[in-house]
Structure formats: structure tokens, C-alpha cells
Amino acid sequence: MTDLTTSVHRSITEVKRGEWNAIVAQQSRTGSVFERYEWLDAYERATDADARHVQVRKNGTLVGVHPTFVRPLPGTPFRFLGPAKPGTNGALIATDEDAVFAALADRMADLTGGRTIGHLLRPASGRSVRYATRLRDRNYYPSVRDCQFVLDTDRPWDAVESDLSQKKRRNLRKADEAGVTATDVPVTADSVDSFAERHAAHVARLDGDGASPELLRALHATIGDRLKLFRTAVDGDPAGELLAVCDDERDSLFLLFPAYDPTNFEHFPSEVLYRAAIKWGIDNGYATCNFGETTPDFEDGTFAFKTAFGGRAVPTLRWERIDSLVGRVLYLLGSDRVVARLFRSATGNA
């Protein structure tokens, strides 16, 4: 008889790093860098997040994990269980998938109720579709609110360049003629601090989501060897930066955090940065470059920019279980974007 036991941990520091990472990186089919001990540790350090990380053991051996945090619903007194932000939180299982999945799902059901109105499961990749039937049987419903652009980089740059839009290729030629350069620079405490300041200004200018300075510093402390910083210059002066994360678990380079100088847009520093990062990914054997989450709207400027770089739009599938109709309405209204939109409408700033 299989002897499965589950435990819940309110910080990743309560679990054994080697055991946890072995499930995420080696034994499960669905893990990613965003579920590694180090990423979760950085998120906890930066946000003081209240964790509910679940572990499953079979006869004493760790066979399954699921990282999750208590996340507030803005503008409501309620909360839900979900991934780090940014981050993912799949069901990460080493063996005996049916029983271990059931044990993880049962424990997550136990952790919801009262003000905790539901559970969001956001897998790192489409490989988690293997659990779709079981999730539906447990009243999880799929939704797509974002997408990610993925570019195949297991081929020479010339082949990648041929898939770029004509406009992007023209912009790169103009940048080269203007002497715009880009290179990767050492990731140090000082360079991360400087980048964090510029990234914060970039995000504020766009009224978007980004990584806080605290999170960037924590990531440097916990997973600095997985970070790559690219910088572009015009006439020797910095014109933009791009911080990437190496997801060796999925053989992908994630181009996540930009910081552009708006006074230099006529020199196309963003295109030069992306080219430098993509070329680095090719040279270092990464199969894909992932441009990060994007609003799936063809009229959105970021969506159009990433489309022009030749990547394919991959829906970001979420599985959501909300235990009541009222809770489901509050959960939808609790979306950061929805709350912001309602506030703008109410104040006449739409």
C-alpha cells in the first residue's frame, strides 16, 4: 500500500533546498526556474509573502511539490492562493502521478475556505495539460488572460533574422548605421541597483507591472548566476537595458525586465537589445527565447513589438478554482487590471 503524507510550509526556508530543486529541475516533467527554491526565496525576502508550499512524501521520500502563496484581492477583504508574481506554480510530481496529484489537490482544497476563496494554478508550460482532465474533475476552470511570445533559437541568427518583420530588419540596419551597440555586462550588486532604478522609471512611465527593486536585489542574492544583463549604448551613452533569466529547466532564455531611455527611441535601442539577447541565447545553446507575458491584444504596442520579432504567441493557461459564485465575481473584480480600469472609469480618467 502506498504511504503518502503531505505537509504545508509557510516559507520555502522550511524545506530542504536539494530535495525541492531535484523535483522541480530533474524529476518532474513540468518544472521551471520560477519554481526553484531560489526564486521562491527571493520572492519571500522581497515581499514578506505568506506561503503555503505543499510537499508530498511517499514512504518518507519527497515525490511531489506545489509552491503557492496567499495573494490579496485588491479592493476586497478576500484572498486566494496563487503563484509568486512573477512566477509559476504547477503540480510538480516525480512518480506515482495519479496518487500524488490527488494528494496535492486534496491539500489545496483543505487550505481554501473563509476569506481564502480559491486557488490559482499557473503551470510553467503546456506540458501540464496532462493534468487537465483531473483539474476539471475538481472544478478548476481554464482561462487565458495573457500570452508569451516564444522564439526558436536552436538555429543560426541568420535564420532567426529572416523571420523578423521587414520593419524590424530596417530598424536594426538604421541602428547599426547610427553606431548603436549592445553587449552583456557583469551582473553585480551595483549593476542590479542601477538597473532597478531605471526599470522602476520605465514601468512607472508605462503604468505597467514590473519587478520591484527589492525583488531584483533578492534575485541577485539568491539566483544571480541565472541572470543576464544586456545594455545598449548610443554614442557611448547608455540607452537601455534588458535583464534576462536563464531557465535551464526548460532550456529557455526569458527576456523579462526592460528599462529603456525614451529620449533615444529614434535610434531603436530596444531592437538592438533584443537582438543582442537572442544572439547570446543562440551562442549559449538555449532552444528558445521567451519574451515574457503580454496582453493578448493585437492593438497593444508590446504585443505588436514582439510579434514583429518573429516569435509565436503561446497562450498562458491558468487553472482557477473558486468555491462560490460570489467568490468568483470578487476574484474577477479583484484582478489588478480590472480594479485599475474600474477606478479610472469612476474618476473619469479612462
ZAGUVO-68579 format. One line per field, with one value per residue (C-alpha): residue number from 1; y, z, x. Coordinates in steps of 0.5 Angstrom, whole numbers, m for minus. Layout:
<pts>
n <- [NUM  ...] .
v <- [Y  ...] .
w <- [Z  ...] .
u <- [X  ...] .
</pts>
This chain:
<pts>
n <- [1  2  3  4  5  6  7  8  9  10  11  12  13  14  15  16  17  18  19  20  21  22  23  24  25  26  27  28  29  30  31  32  33  34  35  36  37  38  39  40  41  42  43  44  45  46  47  48  49  50  51  52  53  54  55  56  57  58  59  60  61  62  63  64  65  66  67  68  69  70  71  72  73  74  75  76  77  78  79  80  81  82  83  84  85  86  87  88  89  90  91  92  93  94  95  96  97  98  99  100  101  102  103  104  105  106  107  108  109  110  111  112  113  114  115  116  117  118  119  120  121  122  123  124  125  126  127  128  129  130  131  132  133  134  135  136  137  138  139  140  141  142  143  144  145  146  147  148  149  150  151  152  153  154  155  156  157  158  159  160  161  162  163  164  165  166  167  168  169  170  171  172  173  174  175  176  177  178  179  180  181  182  183  184  185  186  187  188  189  190  191  192  193  194  195  196  197  198  199  200  201  202  203  204  205  206  207  208  209  210  211  212  213  214  215  216  217  218  219  220  221  222  223  224  225  226  227  228  229  230  231  232  233  234  235  236  237  238  239  240  241  242  243  244  245  246  247  248  249  250  251  252  253  254  255  256  257  258  259  260  261  262  263  264  265  266  267  268  269  270  271  272  273  274  275  276  277  278  279  280  281  282  283  284  285  286  287  288  289  290  291  292  293  294  295  296  297  298  299  300  301  302  303  304  305  306  307  308  309  310  311  312  313  314  315  316  317  318  319  320  321  322  323  324  325  326  327  328  329  330  331  332  333  334  335  336  337  338  339  340  341  342  343  344  345  346  347  348  349  350] .
v <- [0  7  11  18  24  32  38  45  50  58  59  56  56  51  45  42  46  40  36  41  43  36  35  42  41  34  29  33  34  41  45  52  56  60  54  53  54  60  64  63  65  72  73  72  76  82  82  78  74  69  62  55  51  44  37  30  24  17  13  19  20  27  26  32  39  45  53  58  64  68  73  79  81  89  93  87  83  77  73  67  62  63  64  69  75  74  66  60  54  48  41  38  31  26  19  16  22  20  19  25  29  27  29  36  37  35  39  45  44  44  51  55  57  63  69  65  64  60  57  59  54  57  52  54  50  47  40  41  39  32  34  38  32  32  39  40  34  38  44  48  52  54  62  66  73  73  70  69  70  65  65  59  60  53  56  61  68  69  64  68  75  72  71  79  84  88  94  91  89  96  99  95  97  104  103  100  106  110  106  104  98  93  88  84  87  83  82  85  89  96  94  91  97  102  97  97  105  105  99  103  109  105  101  108  111  106  105  97  92  90  88  92  94  89  83  85  85  79  75  77  75  68  66  71  66  65  73  76  84  87  94  98  105  111  115  111  113  108  108  102  95  89  84  76  70  63  58  52  47  49  51  58  65  69  77  79  86  92  99  104  111  115  120  115  112  114  110  104  101  96  93  92  90  84  82  82  78  73  72  71  65  62  62  59  53  56  53  59  66  68  75  75  76  80  83  78  84  86  93  93  96  91  85  89  90  82  80  83  80  73  69  65  67  62  63  63  58  59  54  57  54  59  56  60  65  71  69  68  75  78  74  77  84  83  83  88  91  90  94  100  100  101  106  110  110  112  118  120  118  113] .
w <- [0  m2  4  2  7  6  9  9  10  11  8  3  8  12  6  4  m2  m5  m5  m7  m13  m15  m16  m20  m24  m25  m23  m25  m33  m31  m27  m29  m26  m23  m18  m16  m8  m10  m14  m8  m3  m7  m7  0  2  m2  m1  6  3  7  3  3  0  0  0  m1  1  m1  5  7  0  m3  m9  m10  m9  m10  m9  m7  m3  0  m5  m4  m8  m9  m6  m3  4  1  m2  m6  m6  m12  m15  m14  m18  m23  m23  m24  m19  m23  m20  m20  m19  m19  m19  m18  m21  m20  m13  m12  m16  m12  m5  m7  m10  m3  1  m3  m2  5  5  2  5  9  7  2  m3  m8  m12  m18  m21  m27  m30  m33  m40  m44  m41  m35  m40  m38  m31  m35  m34  m27  m26  m29  m25  m19  m21  m24  m30  m35  m37  m42  m39  m42  m47  m48  m55  m56  m61  m63  m62  m64  m71  m73  m72  m80  m80  m74  m77  m83  m79  m77  m80  m85  m81  m75  m80  m83  m76  m74  m80  m78  m71  m74  m78  m72  m68  m63  m59  m54  m50  m44  m38  m31  m26  m20  m14  m17  m24  m21  m16  m22  m27  m21  m21  m29  m29  m24  m28  m34  m31  m28  m35  m38  m32  m32  m28  m27  m21  m15  m13  m7  m11  m16  m11  m8  m14  m15  m8  m9  m16  m19  m23  m27  m29  m35  m36  m43  m44  m51  m52  m57  m58  m52  m47  m44  m48  m45  m41  m41  m35  m37  m33  m35  m35  m35  m33  m40  m44  m45  m44  m41  m43  m37  m35  m39  m38  m44  m44  m48  m51  m55  m58  m65  m65  m64  m57  m56  m62  m61  m54  m56  m62  m57  m52  m58  m60  m53  m53  m59  m58  m51  m53  m51  m55  m54  m52  m48  m49  m42  m41  m46  m46  m52  m56  m63  m62  m56  m57  m53  m57  m64  m62  m60  m66  m71  m68  m71  m64  m64  m59  m54  m49  m42  m39  m32  m28  m23  m17  m14  m9  m9  m14  m10  m9  m17  m18  m13  m16  m23  m20  m15  m22  m21  m28  m27  m21  m24  m30  m25  m22  m28  m30  m23  m23  m31  m32  m37] .
u <- [0  3  4  3  4  3  6  5  10  10  17  21  26  23  24  31  33  37  30  26  30  31  23  23  29  30  24  18  16  13  18  22  27  21  19  26  28  32  26  21  26  28  20  19  25  23  15  14  9  6  7  3  8  6  10  8  12  12  15  19  22  19  15  11  11  7  9  4  3  m3  m5  m9  m15  m14  m20  m23  m22  m21  m15  m13  m8  m3  4  9  9  12  12  9  6  5  4  11  11  17  13  6  3  m5  m4  1  m3  m9  m6  m3  m10  m13  m9  m10  m17  m16  m13  m18  m25  m27  m23  m19  m24  m20  m14  m10  m5  m1  3  10  9  4  6  2  m4  m3  m7  m13  m18  m16  m17  m23  m26  m24  m28  m22  m23  m18  m17  m13  m11  m4  1  8  12  17  22  26  34  36  38  43  42  41  35  32  33  29  23  23  19  21  21  25  30  30  30  36  40  39  41  48  49  48  53  48  52  49  53  52  55  57  51  54  50  52  49  43  42  43  38  33  32  32  27  22  22  21  15  12  12  8  4  5  8  15  20  21  28  27  26  31  36  34  34  41  43  39  40  45  48  42  41  44  44  44  46  46  49  49  55  58  52  47  41  37  38  35  35  34  33  36  31  36  30  26  32  30  32  27  27  23  25  27  29  29  31  25  30  34  28  29  36  32  35  30  31  39  38  33  38  44  40  37  44  47  42  44  51  50  45  38  33  28  28  21  19  15  8  4  m3  m6  m9  m6  m7  m3  4  8  4  6  13  14  10  15  21  18  16  10  4  3  m3  m1  m6  m9  m13  m18  m22  m27  m31  m37  m41  m40  m32  m32  m34  m30  m24  m25  m26  m20  m16  m10  m12  m20  m19  m15  m20  m26  m22  m20  m28  m30  m26  m27  m19  m21] .
</pts>
